[in-house]
Structures are given as structure tokens and as C-alpha cells.
Amino acid sequence: MTEDEYQFIAKDEEIEEGKGRPYVMGDHRIALVRYEGALYALDDLCPHADASLAFGPVKEGCLICPWHYAEFDLKTGEVMSGPSPRGIRTYELKVEEGDILIKLAK
């Protein structure tokens, strides 16, 4: 399987509303987040100090770094505030029969 194909990452019921959860897919560390019913996949490490973003709070469409409070837009990965020097990567997702599938290629 190549990175440009969708791959299984988690079961849909594993991701709680308003929370994130970390996953590792090969060389990729991914934070899966559910916000207002929608699922999002972003890089799990904050570019500022390598904190796991999956454990940060989710608020007003942003995932917030639990260490220094950089805020990243869930849809685009753009840094919205805080000390991060740049945004983070987002990934395409789809859900099929209760399975969350992710495309790792850009």
C-alpha cells in the first residue's frame, strides 16, 4: 500500500467529541480529532516544542498545544496564535463502515 491510498487508522467510535487521540502510521505521528461531529487529522507534534497536540484542548475550531498554547486551525493546520513558527500538516480522511481511513500523501 502506498501513501497516496487510503489506509485504516482507527475505528470511528474511538474518537470522542471535542477530544484528540494520537496514532502512529509508519513515520507519521497523527492526531485524530472530532469537533462538532466532524473528524480531522493533523500532525501530532507542535513545531514549537514537539508537544503531542492530540492531548491538547479543542476549542472554536482549533487544536491547542497543551504546553505553550499555540492554536492550529483544524481544517487547514494554519497557526492561529501562539509561539509556533509555522502551521502543521492536515490529512484527508474518510469513514467507511465505521473505519476511519487516512491518506498520508499530500
C-alpha positions in Angstrom: 0.0 0.0 0.0 1.3 3.5 -0.9 0.8 6.8 0.9 -1.4 8.0 -1.8 -4.0 5.3 -1.0 -6.4 5.5 1.9 -5.3 3.3 4.9 -7.1 2.2 8.0 -6.1 4.3 11.1 -8.9 3.8 13.7 -12.4 2.9 14.4 -14.9 5.8 14.3 -16.1 5.1 17.8 -12.6 5.6 19.2 -12.6 9.4 18.7 -14.7 11.2 21.3 -16.4 14.6 20.6 -14.1 17.5 21.5 -11.1 15.3 22.0 -8.0 14.2 20.2 -6.1 10.9 20.1 -2.6 10.1 18.9 -1.7 7.5 16.3 1.5 6.4 14.6 1.4 5.4 10.9 4.9 4.5 9.8 6.9 7.7 10.0 3.8 9.8 10.6 2.6 10.9 14.0 -1.1 11.8 13.6 -3.6 13.5 15.9 -7.2 12.5 15.2 -9.8 14.9 16.5 -13.6 15.1 16.5 -15.1 18.6 16.6 -18.8 19.4 16.1 -19.2 15.9 14.7 -16.5 16.2 12.0 -13.2 14.3 12.0 -9.9 15.9 11.4 -6.3 14.5 11.1 -3.3 16.7 11.7 0.4 16.3 12.5 0.6 15.3 16.2 3.8 17.3 17.1 3.7 21.1 17.7 6.5 22.7 15.6 7.4 25.0 18.6 8.5 22.3 21.2 7.4 18.9 19.9 4.5 18.5 22.3 1.8 16.0 21.4 -1.1 18.0 20.1 -3.5 15.1 20.4 -3.7 15.8 24.2 -4.5 19.5 23.8 -7.9 21.0 24.1 -10.2 21.6 21.1 -11.9 25.0 21.1 -13.6 27.2 18.4 -12.3 25.1 15.5 -8.7 24.9 16.8 -6.5 22.3 18.3 -4.5 23.9 21.1 -1.0 22.8 22.1 -1.1 21.7 25.8 2.4 23.1 26.5 2.5 26.6 25.3 -1.0 27.1 23.8 -0.2 27.6 20.1 -3.6 27.2 18.3 -3.9 25.4 15.0 -6.9 25.5 12.7 -8.4 22.0 12.5 -9.3 22.4 8.8 -6.1 23.9 7.4 -3.4 23.3 10.1 -2.6 27.1 10.0 -1.2 28.5 13.2 -3.8 31.0 14.5 -1.9 32.2 17.6 0.9 31.4 20.0 4.6 30.7 19.7 4.6 28.1 16.9 6.8 29.3 13.9 4.6 27.6 11.4 1.4 25.6 10.9 1.0 21.8 10.8 0.0 19.4 8.0 -3.5 18.1 7.7 -4.5 14.8 6.1 -7.5 13.7 4.1 -9.9 11.3 5.9 -13.0 9.3 5.0 -15.1 6.9 7.1 -16.3 3.6 5.6 -18.4 1.1 7.6 -17.2 2.5 10.9 -13.5 2.6 9.9 -11.5 5.8 9.6 -9.3 5.8 6.6 -6.4 8.3 6.1 -4.4 9.4 3.0 -0.9 10.1 4.1 0.3 11.5 0.7 -0.1 15.2 0.1 
